[in-house]
Amino acid sequence: MEKILLISEGQIGDLLLLTPTIKAIKKNLPHTKLVLLILLRNSGLVSSEGKKQINKIIFQDHNFVFSKNPYIDDIFIVKHFELKKMHPLQRFCSEFSIIKFIRDQEINTILVGFPNDRFLFWAYFSNAKRRIGANKNIFKYLLTDRLKISREDNGVLKYYTLLLAPLNIKVESLKTEYFISNETLVWVKKFFNYYQISTDDNIISIHPGASGDYKIWPPKNYAKLIDKLTEWGSKVILCGGDFDKPIIVEILKYINRKPILLKTGTNLDKLAGVFNFSNLCITNDSGPRHLAIAVGSRSLAIFRKHHTKAWRIYSEDINTKTLTDNRTCKTCPPYKCLNLIPNNSKYGSTCIRQINVDAVLNEAIKMTKMELVDKGEKHKFRI
């Protein structure tokens, strides 16, 4: 049996953007075994449930983003945060064990998702006859197929699909996918019943976290936005995992109308389930943005001004909107964001702080086709 190994990094967004490529491989080569090897940078994505230890230090099954994906045969992870802790000699031995593991899989073709040194060396010493990747690395000659593609020029989503060109595979759709478990759908129903949420309500989920503080719209702004949406009749669900606790706490300090809180811990499936039934999901430039789109919800993402080329990858329409501010940034040079947070502030680079609450509120109204109806002292949205 032919085997294809796809090597990539393991942030939530990166993994979700792989799904059109993964689907295309199995649709075109149904008898090929597809294996994923993910370099996991975030320890919060690791679960202790359903472990299948290959190497006690660095290998483990990944059971979240792809837990229900029907197109993947095997998936293994390398815990980058564990590698970083090791002594250089120990790290070298661990890297060697990874190469040995790949060789033992008897892979025919390797797709290198990111052109970094580590992935190229793993691929080269794997004994795979075909090694496909971008020609953006000094060690690009370790590949058999070197493609003139880049994340910056093509956007991350299309970049992944272009890796399939040497295999004569055309990707029919760029639609990303996330498969929600039946158990989670039952849980969402109970969650909605407990908080008296109806699918007839205007449900707006807000996930304010991100991988960097400079990406996060200020807590006071989120608080004002939630207050306005709640006052006018929307059911607002404020979502966050373990890593998002600090920003959630900050938002709640300034809020007047407490929203419904969804604490997901490290359970991505619950977040996906709630997003699935939301009329709109408001996020920063983060993994939950990609999750919302993958489950088919409308997405409004608050972005820095110039960090859009590689990640502004979806069609801008009524379902997907990337909101930026077009005014001149006071701290950054033209055409480049330095990700500088103003002094005495914890969150939000200068350009993202220039996006005001009314701008986000107006986009939310447009995207959910909401009309503000005055009924005496009470207000509500009519969809």
C-alpha positions as CSV (number, residue, x, y, z in Angstrom):
1,M,0.0,0.0,0.0
2,E,1.2,3.5,-0.9
3,K,1.8,5.7,2.1
4,I,1.8,9.5,2.2
5,L,3.1,11.4,5.2
6,L,2.1,15.1,5.7
7,I,4.4,16.9,8.1
8,S,3.1,20.2,9.5
9,E,3.0,22.5,12.6
10,G,0.2,22.1,15.1
11,Q,-1.6,25.3,16.0
12,I,-5.4,25.0,15.7
13,G,-5.6,27.3,12.7
14,D,-2.8,25.5,10.8
15,L,-4.5,22.1,11.4
16,L,-7.9,23.3,10.2
17,L,-6.4,24.8,7.1
18,L,-5.0,21.4,6.2
19,T,-8.4,19.8,5.9
20,P,-9.1,20.6,2.2
21,T,-5.7,19.2,1.3
22,I,-6.3,16.1,3.4
23,K,-9.7,15.5,1.9
24,A,-8.4,15.9,-1.7
25,I,-5.6,13.3,-1.1
26,K,-8.1,10.6,0.1
27,K,-10.7,11.5,-2.6
28,N,-8.2,11.2,-5.4
29,L,-6.1,8.4,-3.9
30,P,-8.6,6.4,-1.8
31,H,-6.3,3.3,-1.4
32,T,-3.4,5.4,-0.1
33,K,-2.7,5.4,3.6
34,L,-2.5,9.0,4.8
35,V,-0.4,9.7,7.9
36,L,0.0,13.0,9.7
37,L,3.0,14.0,11.8
38,I,2.3,17.2,13.7
39,L,4.9,19.4,15.5
40,L,2.8,20.6,18.4
41,R,3.9,23.9,19.9
42,N,1.0,24.4,22.4
43,S,0.9,22.0,25.3
44,G,-2.8,22.9,25.9
45,L,-3.8,20.9,22.8
46,V,-2.5,17.7,24.3
47,S,-5.0,15.4,25.9
48,S,-4.3,12.6,28.4
49,E,-7.3,10.7,27.1
50,G,-6.9,8.1,24.3
51,K,-3.1,8.1,24.5
52,K,-1.2,5.8,22.2
53,Q,2.4,6.3,23.3
54,I,5.1,5.7,20.6
55,N,7.8,7.5,22.4
56,K,7.2,8.4,26.0
57,I,8.7,11.9,25.6
58,I,7.7,13.1,22.2
59,F,5.1,11.0,20.5
60,Q,1.4,10.8,21.2
61,D,-1.9,10.6,19.3
62,H,-3.6,13.9,18.7
63,N,-7.3,13.5,19.5
64,F,-8.8,17.0,19.1
65,V,-8.8,18.8,15.7
66,F,-8.9,15.6,13.7
67,S,-10.6,13.3,16.2
68,K,-13.6,12.7,13.9
69,N,-11.9,13.4,10.5
70,P,-12.7,10.4,8.2
71,Y,-9.9,11.1,5.8
72,I,-6.9,10.4,8.1
73,D,-5.5,6.9,8.8
74,D,-2.9,7.7,11.4
75,I,-1.8,10.9,13.2
76,F,1.2,11.4,15.6
77,I,2.5,14.4,17.3
78,V,6.0,15.6,18.3
79,K,5.8,17.8,21.4
80,H,8.0,20.8,20.5
81,F,7.7,22.2,24.0
82,E,9.3,19.0,25.4
83,L,12.1,19.1,22.8
84,K,13.0,22.6,23.8
85,K,13.5,21.5,27.4
86,M,16.1,18.9,26.5
87,H,19.9,19.1,26.7
88,P,21.4,19.4,23.2
89,L,22.7,15.9,23.1
90,Q,19.3,14.5,24.4
91,R,17.5,16.6,21.8
92,F,19.8,15.2,19.0
93,C,18.9,11.7,20.1
94,S,15.3,12.5,20.2
95,E,15.4,14.0,16.7
96,F,17.2,10.8,15.5
97,S,14.4,8.7,17.1
98,I,11.8,10.7,15.1
99,I,13.7,10.0,11.9
100,K,13.8,6.3,12.8
101,F,10.1,6.3,13.5
102,I,9.4,7.8,10.1
103,R,11.7,5.3,8.4
104,D,9.8,2.4,10.1
105,Q,6.6,3.6,8.6
106,E,7.9,2.9,5.1
107,I,6.6,6.1,3.6
108,N,6.6,6.6,-0.2
109,T,5.8,10.3,-0.4
110,I,6.3,13.1,2.2
111,L,4.6,16.5,1.9
112,V,6.5,19.1,3.9
113,G,3.9,21.5,5.2
114,F,6.4,24.2,6.4
115,P,9.9,24.7,4.9
116,N,11.8,24.6,8.1
117,D,15.2,22.9,8.6
118,R,13.9,20.2,11.0
119,F,11.1,19.0,8.6
120,L,13.5,18.9,5.6
121,F,16.0,16.8,7.4
122,W,13.3,14.4,8.7
123,A,12.0,14.0,5.2
124,Y,15.5,13.5,3.6
125,F,16.6,10.8,6.0
126,S,13.2,9.0,5.9
127,N,14.0,6.9,2.9
128,A,10.9,8.3,1.2
129,K,11.4,8.3,-2.6
130,R,9.4,11.6,-3.0
131,R,9.8,14.6,-0.9
132,I,7.6,17.6,-1.8
133,G,7.8,21.1,-0.4
134,A,8.4,24.8,-1.0
135,N,11.8,26.0,-2.2
136,K,12.0,28.7,0.5
137,N,14.7,27.1,2.6
138,I,18.5,26.9,2.3
139,F,18.2,23.1,2.5
140,K,15.6,23.0,-0.3
141,Y,17.8,20.6,-2.2
142,L,16.9,17.9,0.2
143,L,13.6,17.8,-1.6
144,T,12.9,15.9,-4.8
145,D,10.1,18.3,-5.8
146,R,10.8,22.0,-5.0
147,L,7.8,24.2,-5.5
148,K,7.8,28.0,-6.1
149,I,5.1,28.7,-3.5
150,S,5.0,30.6,-0.2
151,R,2.5,31.3,2.5
152,E,3.0,35.0,2.1
153,D,2.2,35.0,-1.6
154,N,-0.4,32.4,-1.8
155,G,-2.1,32.5,1.6
156,V,-1.8,29.6,4.0
157,L,-4.9,27.8,2.9
158,K,-4.0,27.7,-0.8
159,Y,-0.3,27.1,0.0
160,Y,-1.2,23.7,1.5
161,T,-3.3,22.7,-1.5
162,L,-0.5,23.6,-4.0
163,L,1.7,21.0,-2.4
164,L,-0.4,18.4,-4.2
165,A,0.5,19.7,-7.7
166,P,3.3,17.1,-8.2
167,L,0.8,14.4,-7.4
168,N,-1.6,15.7,-10.1
169,I,-4.2,16.2,-7.5
170,K,-6.6,19.2,-7.9
171,V,-8.4,20.5,-4.9
172,E,-12.1,21.0,-5.8
173,S,-13.0,23.1,-2.7
174,L,-11.1,25.2,-0.3
175,K,-13.8,24.7,2.3
176,T,-12.3,23.8,5.7
177,E,-14.0,21.2,7.8
178,Y,-14.3,20.2,11.5
179,F,-16.4,17.2,12.5
180,I,-18.3,17.6,15.7
181,S,-19.0,14.5,17.8
182,N,-22.6,13.3,18.5
183,E,-21.8,13.5,22.2
184,T,-20.9,17.2,21.9
185,L,-24.1,17.9,20.0
186,V,-26.1,16.4,22.8
187,W,-24.1,18.5,25.3
188,V,-24.8,21.7,23.4
189,K,-28.5,21.0,23.6
190,K,-28.3,20.6,27.3
191,F,-26.1,23.8,27.6
192,F,-28.7,25.8,25.6
193,N,-31.6,24.4,27.7
194,Y,-29.8,25.3,30.9
195,Y,-29.2,28.9,29.8
196,Q,-32.6,29.2,28.1
197,I,-31.1,29.7,24.7
198,S,-33.3,29.0,21.7
199,T,-32.1,28.5,18.1
200,D,-34.6,31.3,17.3
201,D,-32.5,33.7,19.4
202,N,-29.8,35.8,17.8
203,I,-26.8,33.9,19.2
204,I,-23.5,35.7,19.1
205,S,-20.4,33.8,20.4
206,I,-17.3,35.9,21.3
207,H,-13.9,34.3,21.7
208,P,-11.5,37.1,22.8
209,G,-8.3,35.1,23.1
210,A,-5.3,34.8,20.8
211,S,-1.8,33.4,20.7
212,G,-0.2,36.8,21.3
213,D,-1.4,39.7,23.5
214,Y,-0.8,42.2,20.6
215,K,-3.5,40.4,18.6
216,I,-6.2,40.9,21.2
217,W,-8.7,43.7,20.9
218,P,-8.7,45.6,24.3
219,P,-10.9,44.1,27.1
220,K,-12.8,47.3,27.6
221,N,-13.9,47.2,24.0
222,Y,-15.1,43.7,24.2
223,A,-17.0,44.6,27.4
224,K,-18.8,47.5,25.7
225,L,-19.6,45.4,22.7
226,I,-21.1,42.7,24.9
227,D,-23.1,45.2,26.8
228,K,-24.6,46.7,23.7
229,L,-25.4,43.3,22.1
230,T,-27.0,42.0,25.3
231,E,-29.0,45.2,25.9
232,W,-30.5,44.9,22.5
233,G,-31.6,41.3,22.9
234,S,-28.8,39.1,21.6
235,K,-27.8,36.0,23.5
236,V,-24.0,36.6,23.9
237,I,-21.8,33.6,24.8
238,L,-18.3,34.6,26.0
239,C,-16.1,31.7,25.3
240,G,-12.6,30.8,26.4
241,G,-10.3,27.9,27.2
242,D,-7.5,27.6,29.9
243,F,-5.2,30.0,28.1
244,D,-7.9,32.6,27.8
245,K,-8.6,33.1,31.5
246,P,-6.7,36.3,31.9
247,I,-8.5,38.1,29.1
248,I,-11.9,36.8,30.2
249,V,-11.2,38.1,33.8
250,E,-10.3,41.5,32.3
251,I,-13.5,41.7,30.3
252,L,-15.7,40.8,33.2
253,K,-14.1,43.7,35.2
254,Y,-15.7,46.3,32.8
255,I,-18.9,44.6,31.9
256,N,-22.3,45.7,33.0
257,R,-24.5,43.0,31.6
258,K,-23.0,39.6,32.3
259,P,-23.0,37.3,29.3
260,I,-23.3,33.5,29.2
261,L,-19.9,32.1,30.0
262,L,-18.6,29.0,28.2
263,K,-15.4,27.6,29.8
264,T,-14.1,25.0,27.4
265,G,-10.8,24.1,29.1
266,T,-8.9,22.2,26.4
267,N,-12.1,20.8,24.9
268,L,-12.2,22.2,21.3
269,D,-15.2,20.1,20.4
270,K,-17.5,22.0,22.9
271,L,-16.4,25.3,21.4
272,A,-17.0,24.0,17.9
273,G,-20.5,22.7,19.0
274,V,-21.5,26.2,20.3
275,F,-20.1,27.9,17.3
276,N,-22.1,25.6,15.1
277,F,-25.3,27.0,16.5
278,S,-24.2,30.6,16.6
279,N,-25.5,33.3,14.2
280,L,-22.1,35.0,14.4
281,C,-18.7,34.3,16.0
282,I,-16.5,37.4,16.8
283,T,-12.8,36.7,17.4
284,N,-9.4,38.1,17.0
285,D,-6.8,36.7,14.5
286,S,-6.8,33.3,16.2
287,G,-7.5,29.6,15.9
288,P,-11.2,30.0,17.0
289,R,-11.7,32.2,13.9
290,H,-10.8,29.3,11.7
291,L,-12.9,26.9,13.8
292,A,-16.0,29.1,13.4
293,I,-15.6,29.0,9.6
294,A,-14.9,25.3,9.5
295,V,-18.2,24.5,11.2
296,G,-20.1,26.8,8.9
297,S,-20.8,29.8,11.2
298,R,-20.4,33.4,10.2
299,S,-17.1,34.9,11.3
300,L,-16.1,38.4,12.1
301,A,-12.4,38.7,12.9
302,I,-10.7,41.7,14.3
303,F,-7.3,42.1,12.6
304,R,-4.1,44.2,12.8
305,K,-3.7,46.4,9.7
306,H,-0.9,44.7,7.9
307,H,-1.1,41.1,9.1
308,T,-3.5,40.0,6.4
309,K,-1.7,38.7,3.4
310,A,-0.9,35.2,4.6
311,W,-3.9,34.9,6.8
312,R,-6.6,36.9,4.9
313,I,-7.4,33.6,3.1
314,Y,-11.2,33.5,3.0
315,S,-13.6,35.3,0.6
316,E,-14.9,38.5,2.1
317,D,-18.7,38.3,2.1
318,I,-21.7,38.2,4.4
319,N,-20.4,35.0,6.0
320,T,-16.8,36.0,6.5
321,K,-15.4,39.4,7.4
322,T,-11.9,40.6,8.4
323,L,-12.1,43.9,10.1
324,T,-9.1,46.3,10.0
325,D,-8.6,50.0,10.5
326,N,-7.4,52.0,7.5
327,R,-6.0,54.9,9.4
328,T,-2.3,55.6,9.6
329,C,-0.7,53.7,12.5
330,K,1.2,56.0,14.8
331,T,3.8,53.5,15.9
332,C,4.5,51.4,12.8
333,P,6.1,52.1,9.4
334,P,3.9,51.9,6.2
335,Y,3.0,48.3,5.1
336,K,4.4,46.6,8.1
337,C,3.0,45.9,11.6
338,L,5.6,45.9,14.4
339,N,3.0,44.4,16.9
340,L,3.7,47.2,19.4
341,I,1.4,47.5,22.4
342,P,1.1,51.1,23.7
343,N,2.8,51.8,27.0
344,N,0.8,51.0,30.2
345,S,-1.5,48.6,28.1
346,K,-1.5,44.9,28.2
347,Y,-3.5,44.0,25.1
348,G,-3.8,45.2,21.5
349,S,-1.2,46.6,19.1
350,T,-1.8,50.3,18.1
351,C,-3.6,49.5,14.9
352,I,-6.0,47.0,16.4
353,R,-6.9,49.5,19.2
354,Q,-7.9,52.0,16.5
355,I,-10.9,49.7,15.7
356,N,-13.7,51.1,17.8
357,V,-16.7,49.4,19.2
358,D,-19.3,50.9,16.8
359,A,-17.3,49.6,13.8
360,V,-17.5,46.0,15.2
361,L,-21.1,46.5,16.2
362,N,-22.1,47.8,12.7
363,E,-20.4,44.8,11.0
364,A,-22.2,42.4,13.4
365,I,-25.6,44.0,12.5
366,K,-24.9,43.7,8.7
367,M,-23.6,40.1,8.9
368,T,-26.6,38.8,10.9
369,K,-29.1,40.9,8.9
370,M,-30.3,42.4,12.2
371,E,-32.7,45.3,12.4
372,L,-33.0,47.3,15.6
373,V,-36.6,47.5,16.6
374,D,-37.8,50.0,19.2
375,K,-40.4,48.6,21.5
376,G,-40.8,51.2,24.2
377,E,-37.9,50.9,26.6
378,K,-37.0,47.5,25.3
379,H,-34.9,46.8,22.2
380,K,-34.3,43.6,20.4
381,F,-32.9,42.4,17.1
382,R,-35.2,41.1,14.4
383,I,-33.6,38.6,12.1
